[in-house]
């Protein structure tokens, strides 16, 4: 009867050891840092939008605060759609800043360093002549090198 309890304790210790490895692996710390930096970045972009973009829109369309005061009332209920428009503008500006100042430069750097994924995951460069060939190929059509069946990593779809 003691054997199942010992096995259960061993499994529990194994799971706890695995959980400890997960916590100390580094990805969790990276994720926590990304969340904190993302929150700080969002507040900066929100401030930029409200301080610069909002007044610019006010100059174009007239008025000092173009979105904050926009609302309509139905049966005594106030719908402040201006706040939604302001948040939508913050979202669009945040996405634009992230895309043009983070995503595009990082993708360009990865391409220059050779770490970018291939455009077509079903094609890779030949290890002998660097010609772009199908992953399923076992012989390069350009240099005629024998590649074998396992020359390329398995594509995940």
JOVEN-V950724 format. One record per backbone hydrogen bond with DSSP energy under -0.5 kcal/mol. CO is the residue of the C=O (numbers start at 0). NH is the residue of the N-H. E is the energy in kcal/mol with one decimal. If there is no record, write none. Layout:
# JOVEN-V950724
{{CO NH E} {CO NH E}}
This chain:
# JOVEN-V950724
{{0 4 -0.7} {1 5 -2.1} {2 6 -2.3} {3 7 -2.2} {4 8 -2.5} {5 9 -2.3} {6 10 -2.3} {7 11 -2.3} {8 12 -2.7} {9 13 -2.2} {10 14 -2.5} {11 15 -2.6} {12 16 -2.4} {13 17 -2.3} {14 18 -2.5} {15 19 -2.4} {16 20 -2.2} {17 21 -2.1} {18 22 -2.4} {19 23 -2.1} {20 24 -0.7} {21 24 -0.6} {25 29 -2.6} {26 30 -2.5} {27 31 -2.3} {28 32 -2.5} {29 33 -2.4} {30 34 -2.2} {31 35 -2.1} {32 36 -2.8} {33 37 -2.6} {34 38 -2.3} {35 39 -2.2} {36 40 -2.8} {37 41 -2.5} {38 42 -2.0} {39 43 -1.9} {40 44 -2.5} {41 45 -2.7} {42 46 -2.2} {43 47 -2.6} {44 48 -2.7} {45 49 -2.6} {46 50 -2.6} {47 51 -2.6} {47 52 -1.3} {48 53 -3.1} {51 55 -1.8} {52 56 -2.4} {53 57 -2.3} {54 58 -2.3} {55 59 -1.9} {56 60 -2.9} {57 61 -1.9} {63 65 -0.5} {64 68 -0.7} {66 69 -1.3} {69 81 -2.0} {71 78 -3.3} {73 76 -2.3} {75 77 -0.5} {76 73 -2.4} {77 79 -0.7} {78 71 -1.7} {78 80 -1.7} {79 82 -1.1} {79 83 -0.9} {80 84 -2.4} {81 85 -2.2} {82 86 -2.4} {83 87 -2.7} {84 88 -2.5} {85 89 -2.3} {86 90 -2.4} {87 91 -2.5} {88 92 -2.6} {89 93 -2.7} {90 94 -2.7} {91 95 -2.4} {92 96 -2.7} {93 97 -2.7} {94 98 -2.7} {95 99 -2.9} {96 100 -2.5} {97 101 -1.7} {97 102 -2.4} {98 103 -2.7} {101 105 -2.3} {102 106 -2.5} {103 107 -2.4} {104 108 -2.4} {105 109 -2.7} {106 110 -2.1} {107 111 -2.3} {108 112 -2.1} {109 113 -0.7} {109 114 -2.6} {109 115 -1.0} {110 113 -0.7} {118 120 -0.6} {119 122 -2.2} {121 134 -2.8} {123 132 -2.9} {125 129 -1.8} {130 125 -2.4} {130 132 -0.6} {132 123 -2.5} {133 136 -1.3} {137 146 -3.0} {137 147 -1.3} {139 143 -1.4} {144 139 -2.2} {144 146 -0.5} {147 150 -0.6} {154 156 -0.6}}
